[in-house]
Amino acid sequence: MTLLTAIFHTIRTPLAVVVGRGDDIRFNRANKAFSNLVGCSEAELAGLPPSRLFSAWNNNNLLTSISSETVLLDRPKPDEPQRLLLTWEAVKDTEEPAYLLTAEDITAKTWIDTMSSSKKVMFSGILNDRYVIERYYQHDSAPLYGRLFRIEQESLHEFFNNHDRDRLFYALEQAALHNRMDRIVVQTKLAANTAQLELHITFRPFYSGDGVLKHFGFIVTDVQTISEAIDPSVTLKVLMARSYMSAQQLSIETGISLQTISKLRNGKIGKPQRQTAMLIASKLNVTPQDIWP
């Protein structure tokens, strides 16, 4: 095995090479990440037409476009398709036309998008099989907490208290074991050292083509503060998030300057004037005392 081949097989991004022209397009080689993703060994892929692996594959796409969404065929459960985003680039100076194919599994992100279209989602993400958040999405419809939640690339061990973390881990294990979507309500540690929060989380496991657990998709549909003493700026952020209202929207609908609302959200103004407090509280369907005791 040459050094270049060894590097190709150790790259974590799923990569494959397809060769040929016209109707004779076939796999030439694939790295380990690609084989695991689609559930076929490199030997099984060699010489296989991509149309046997991907739905709606069109050889002409290699000449007319650079990416395409597709579904992996021959899944154990056809009602749960594995969605992939394929991109390709022509390889130069080869004996016959060759293309480097990159595959990204977008099944979990597609599920998140579908859930977000049917219900309000504050934030969401993808959790790997080691319970580390590998992707984090803050939804435009719920401009949330700025940097209040510093959970990207962090383990859940750092985010939840011990009891609720254990409950969540057990729920994740059972969901993966039975391949099911589930819901749980858990409490965090102090967020930004200012408030303890209750999160309503819906999650679902996703698997590679070889049937091995790959990651979990999750959405958070509600957040509530549960600490006795809460910084008013945190309360304001949470209430705005639950109302799916940005600082700009709140400014427009109350007539309060965006600068003032930003300072209230950042804690630079401890307590606003009475009229300002009443306008904001009314728009968020609470009393001023609920935000500024």
C-alpha positions as CSV (number, residue, x, y, z in Angstrom):
1,M,0.0,0.0,0.0
2,T,1.4,3.4,-1.0
3,L,1.6,6.3,1.4
4,L,-1.1,8.1,-0.6
5,T,-3.4,5.1,-0.4
6,A,-2.8,4.8,3.3
7,I,-3.7,8.4,3.9
8,F,-6.9,8.1,1.7
9,H,-8.1,5.2,3.8
10,T,-7.5,6.9,7.2
11,I,-9.3,10.2,6.3
12,R,-12.5,10.4,8.4
13,T,-14.5,12.1,5.6
14,P,-16.3,9.5,3.5
15,L,-14.5,9.4,0.1
16,A,-14.8,7.3,-3.0
17,V,-13.6,7.4,-6.6
18,V,-15.9,6.6,-9.5
19,V,-14.5,6.1,-13.0
20,G,-15.9,5.7,-16.5
21,R,-18.0,7.6,-19.0
22,G,-21.6,7.5,-20.3
23,D,-23.5,4.6,-18.9
24,D,-20.4,2.9,-17.7
25,I,-19.8,4.7,-14.4
26,R,-18.6,2.5,-11.6
27,F,-16.8,2.6,-8.2
28,N,-13.1,2.3,-8.4
29,R,-12.2,2.6,-4.7
30,A,-13.5,3.9,-1.4
31,N,-12.0,4.7,2.0
32,K,-13.1,3.1,5.3
33,A,-15.3,6.0,6.3
34,F,-17.3,5.7,3.0
35,S,-17.6,1.9,3.4
36,N,-18.9,2.3,6.9
37,L,-21.4,5.0,5.9
38,V,-23.0,3.0,3.1
39,G,-22.5,-0.5,4.6
40,C,-20.5,-2.0,1.8
41,S,-16.8,-3.1,1.9
42,E,-14.4,-1.7,-0.7
43,A,-14.4,-5.1,-2.4
44,E,-18.2,-5.0,-2.6
45,L,-18.2,-1.5,-4.1
46,A,-15.5,-2.2,-6.7
47,G,-17.1,-2.1,-10.1
48,L,-20.5,-1.4,-8.7
49,P,-22.5,1.3,-10.6
50,P,-23.5,4.1,-8.2
51,S,-27.1,3.7,-9.4
52,R,-27.1,0.4,-7.5
53,L,-26.3,2.2,-4.3
54,F,-28.0,5.6,-4.5
55,S,-31.6,6.4,-5.5
56,A,-32.2,8.8,-8.5
57,W,-28.5,8.6,-9.4
58,N,-27.9,10.2,-12.8
59,N,-24.5,9.7,-14.5
60,N,-25.0,13.0,-16.4
61,N,-24.9,14.8,-13.0
62,L,-21.1,14.3,-13.0
63,L,-20.9,16.7,-16.0
64,T,-23.7,19.1,-15.2
65,S,-23.6,19.7,-11.4
66,I,-21.3,19.3,-8.4
67,S,-23.6,18.0,-5.7
68,S,-26.9,16.1,-5.2
69,E,-29.0,14.9,-2.4
70,T,-29.9,11.2,-2.5
71,V,-31.1,8.2,-0.5
72,L,-29.1,5.1,0.3
73,L,-30.8,2.1,-1.2
74,D,-31.3,-1.4,0.4
75,R,-31.8,-0.1,4.0
76,P,-33.0,-2.6,6.5
77,K,-36.0,-0.3,7.2
78,P,-37.1,1.3,3.9
79,D,-39.4,3.7,5.9
80,E,-36.4,5.2,7.5
81,P,-34.2,6.3,4.5
82,Q,-30.6,7.4,5.0
83,R,-30.2,10.7,3.3
84,L,-26.8,11.7,1.9
85,L,-25.4,14.8,0.3
86,L,-23.0,13.8,-2.5
87,T,-20.4,16.2,-3.9
88,W,-17.9,15.4,-6.6
89,E,-14.9,16.8,-8.4
90,A,-13.2,15.7,-11.6
91,V,-9.8,14.1,-11.1
92,K,-7.3,15.4,-13.7
93,D,-4.7,13.5,-15.7
94,T,-6.3,10.0,-15.5
95,E,-6.5,7.3,-18.2
96,E,-10.3,7.4,-18.1
97,P,-12.6,10.0,-16.6
98,A,-12.5,9.8,-12.8
99,Y,-14.3,11.7,-10.0
100,L,-13.7,12.1,-6.3
101,L,-16.9,11.6,-4.5
102,T,-17.6,13.0,-1.0
103,A,-20.6,11.8,1.0
104,E,-22.1,13.5,4.0
105,D,-24.9,11.9,6.0
106,I,-27.7,14.5,6.4
107,T,-30.3,12.2,7.8
108,A,-30.2,13.7,11.3
109,K,-30.2,17.3,10.0
110,T,-33.2,16.4,7.7
111,W,-35.1,15.1,10.7
112,I,-34.3,18.2,12.7
113,D,-35.5,20.4,9.8
114,T,-38.7,18.4,9.6
115,M,-39.4,18.6,13.3
116,S,-38.7,22.3,13.2
117,S,-41.3,22.8,10.5
118,S,-44.0,21.1,12.5
119,K,-43.3,22.6,16.0
120,K,-41.4,25.4,17.7
121,V,-37.7,24.6,18.2
122,M,-35.4,26.8,20.2
123,F,-32.2,25.1,19.4
124,S,-31.1,21.7,18.2
125,G,-28.0,19.7,17.4
126,I,-26.3,16.4,16.7
127,L,-24.8,14.4,19.5
128,N,-22.2,11.7,18.7
129,D,-22.1,8.2,20.2
130,R,-19.7,9.4,22.9
131,Y,-22.3,12.0,24.1
132,V,-20.3,15.0,22.7
133,I,-22.2,17.7,20.8
134,E,-20.6,17.8,17.3
135,R,-23.1,20.2,15.8
136,Y,-25.2,22.9,17.3
137,Y,-28.0,24.9,15.5
138,Q,-29.6,28.0,16.9
139,H,-32.8,28.5,15.0
140,D,-33.6,31.8,13.3
141,S,-37.2,31.6,14.5
142,A,-35.9,31.7,18.1
143,P,-32.9,34.0,18.4
144,L,-31.9,32.7,21.8
145,Y,-29.3,33.2,24.4
146,G,-26.2,34.6,22.7
147,R,-23.4,32.7,24.4
148,L,-25.4,31.6,27.4
149,F,-25.3,28.0,26.2
150,R,-21.6,27.2,25.6
151,I,-22.2,23.5,24.7
152,E,-20.7,23.2,21.2
153,Q,-18.1,20.5,21.2
154,E,-18.8,19.8,24.9
155,S,-19.7,16.6,26.6
156,L,-23.0,16.4,28.3
157,H,-21.1,15.6,31.5
158,E,-20.2,19.3,31.6
159,F,-23.8,20.5,31.1
160,F,-26.2,18.5,33.3
161,N,-26.2,17.7,37.0
162,N,-25.3,14.1,37.9
163,H,-28.9,12.8,38.4
164,D,-30.3,14.2,35.3
165,R,-27.3,13.4,33.2
166,D,-27.6,9.7,34.2
167,R,-31.4,9.8,33.4
168,L,-30.6,11.3,30.0
169,F,-27.8,8.8,29.2
170,Y,-30.1,5.9,30.1
171,A,-32.8,7.3,27.9
172,L,-30.3,7.7,25.0
173,E,-29.1,4.1,25.5
174,Q,-32.7,2.8,25.4
175,A,-33.5,4.9,22.3
176,A,-30.5,3.5,20.5
177,L,-31.3,-0.1,21.6
178,H,-34.8,0.1,20.3
179,N,-34.3,2.5,17.4
180,R,-36.9,4.9,18.6
181,M,-37.6,8.6,19.2
182,D,-38.0,9.7,22.8
183,R,-38.6,12.8,24.9
184,I,-37.2,13.8,28.3
185,V,-37.3,16.8,30.7
186,V,-33.9,17.5,32.4
187,Q,-32.3,20.1,34.6
188,T,-29.0,21.7,33.8
189,K,-26.2,22.9,36.0
190,L,-26.1,26.7,36.5
191,A,-25.9,28.2,33.0
192,A,-23.3,31.0,32.8
193,N,-23.3,30.8,36.7
194,T,-26.6,32.7,36.7
195,A,-29.5,30.3,36.4
196,Q,-30.5,26.6,36.4
197,L,-32.7,25.6,33.5
198,E,-35.2,23.0,32.7
199,L,-35.0,21.7,29.1
200,H,-37.6,19.8,27.2
201,I,-35.6,17.6,24.7
202,T,-36.8,15.3,21.9
203,F,-34.1,13.0,20.4
204,R,-33.7,10.2,18.0
205,P,-30.8,7.8,17.1
206,F,-29.3,7.5,13.6
207,Y,-27.2,4.7,12.2
208,S,-24.6,4.3,9.4
209,G,-25.3,2.0,6.5
210,D,-23.6,-0.9,8.3
211,G,-26.2,-0.6,11.2
212,V,-23.8,0.9,13.7
213,L,-25.0,3.8,15.9
214,K,-23.6,7.0,14.4
215,H,-25.2,9.8,16.4
216,F,-28.4,11.3,17.8
217,G,-30.3,14.3,16.6
218,F,-32.0,16.4,19.2
219,I,-34.3,19.4,19.5
220,V,-35.1,21.6,22.5
221,T,-38.7,22.7,22.4
222,D,-39.0,24.5,25.7
223,V,-36.8,26.1,28.4
224,Q,-37.8,27.2,31.9
225,T,-35.8,28.8,34.6
226,I,-35.9,27.0,38.0
227,S,-33.4,28.8,40.2
228,E,-34.7,30.9,43.1
229,A,-32.4,33.8,42.4
230,I,-32.1,34.6,38.7
231,D,-30.4,37.4,36.9
232,P,-33.1,39.5,35.2
233,S,-31.1,39.5,32.0
234,V,-31.3,35.7,31.9
235,T,-35.0,35.7,32.6
236,L,-35.5,38.2,29.7
237,K,-33.5,36.0,27.3
238,V,-35.5,32.9,28.2
239,L,-38.8,34.6,28.0
240,M,-37.9,36.1,24.6
241,A,-36.8,32.7,23.4
242,R,-40.0,31.0,24.6
243,S,-42.0,33.7,22.7
244,Y,-39.7,33.3,19.6
245,M,-38.9,37.0,19.6
246,S,-35.7,38.6,18.6
247,A,-34.3,41.8,20.1
248,Q,-35.1,43.6,16.9
249,Q,-38.7,42.3,16.9
250,L,-39.2,43.3,20.5
251,S,-37.9,46.8,19.7
252,I,-40.2,47.2,16.8
253,E,-43.3,46.0,18.6
254,T,-42.7,48.0,21.8
255,G,-41.1,51.1,20.4
256,I,-38.2,50.7,22.7
257,S,-34.8,51.3,21.2
258,L,-32.8,48.3,20.1
259,Q,-29.8,49.6,22.1
260,T,-31.9,49.6,25.3
261,I,-33.2,46.1,24.8
262,S,-29.7,44.8,24.1
263,K,-28.4,46.4,27.3
264,L,-31.2,44.8,29.3
265,R,-30.4,41.4,27.7
266,N,-26.7,41.8,28.5
267,G,-27.3,42.9,32.0
268,K,-25.8,46.4,31.4
269,I,-29.1,47.9,32.6
270,G,-30.2,46.3,35.8
271,K,-33.8,47.5,35.9
272,P,-35.6,49.6,33.3
273,Q,-37.9,52.5,33.8
274,R,-41.5,51.6,34.8
275,Q,-43.0,52.2,31.3
276,T,-40.3,50.3,29.6
277,A,-40.7,47.3,31.9
278,M,-44.5,47.3,31.4
279,L,-44.2,47.4,27.6
280,I,-41.7,44.5,27.5
281,A,-43.5,42.4,30.0
282,S,-46.9,42.9,28.2
283,K,-45.4,41.8,24.9
284,L,-43.9,38.7,26.6
285,N,-47.2,37.9,28.4
286,V,-45.8,38.2,31.9
287,T,-45.8,40.9,34.6
288,P,-42.8,43.3,35.1
289,Q,-42.2,41.6,38.4
290,D,-41.7,38.3,36.7
291,I,-38.6,39.7,35.0
292,W,-37.4,42.4,37.5
293,P,-38.5,41.5,41.0
